[in-house]
């Protein structure tokens, strides 16, 4: 009965009009990697007969039946994983031989329809790349660099003109497609020359700084780094010397002025004020100088001091008089 239903379905497919999408989705896969192929489950009819995944529209990879386990082709046993509920297909360890178109096709009671279609392109990782300097020449205001970006099977050259600030490629950026269908590209980014080798699944690059390649540009930057400190030295050093000289002169004048004041100071000779009282007169010797020694004599005053007050007498007061020793 099942065989009869399958035969009827095949006969029906040959007589009915095929419907489906003609859009093919490109897929790039790195060699040795796995990839998952999905379909939209809402597009699967409820009462379908067969849902199959095919490679290049010829080889059947897996077949799904309603309420049954999927059947995997013997050629792909161990390389395919399936999901019964989602009707998905996972391919493991893809190689260049797996390049091609993978199609999901469903057969219903009255139509056959393509649910999804993918065009696989399996690529290996790109080979390493090397950026080398072929020539470097400089003038008073510019520097010309010729570089080559090289891979195992291809190469590309480009020339750059640099000044103290920027670089620019002659004729614009250079790129080409290699024999392995990869892209080789030489371009300038900020102050770096970049050589890039890439395909849709991998890339590698080599970078060189222009300041390390162009002597003129590097020297210009070094000159800028030297000029600023030199200018600072020319300005700061004379100012420091001038300040030190001024400070020394001021200190010298200050010390001289202080010394002159000390030398010109006149100390006053003590004088004794003379009055009409004979005790206050100070005799002098023949030289007009005052005697060097003065002696004082103290005695009791014998006279009364004052009258008694309120019946009391005051104690005798003691007065001092001074005589000069006679020479």
GIVEN-V986835 format. One record per helix or strand of 3 or more residues. SS is the DSSP state (A for helix, B for strand). FROM is the first residue (numbers start at 1). TO is the last residue. Records with the same first field share a line. If there is no record, write none. Layout:
# GIVEN-V986835
SS->FROM-TO  FROM-TO
This chain:
# GIVEN-V986835
A->2-15  41-43  74-76  96-98  210-213  215-263  278-280
B->25-30  35-37  50-55  59-64  80-83  88-91  100-107  112-123  130-138  143-150  155-162  167-169  174-177  183-189  192-198  203-209
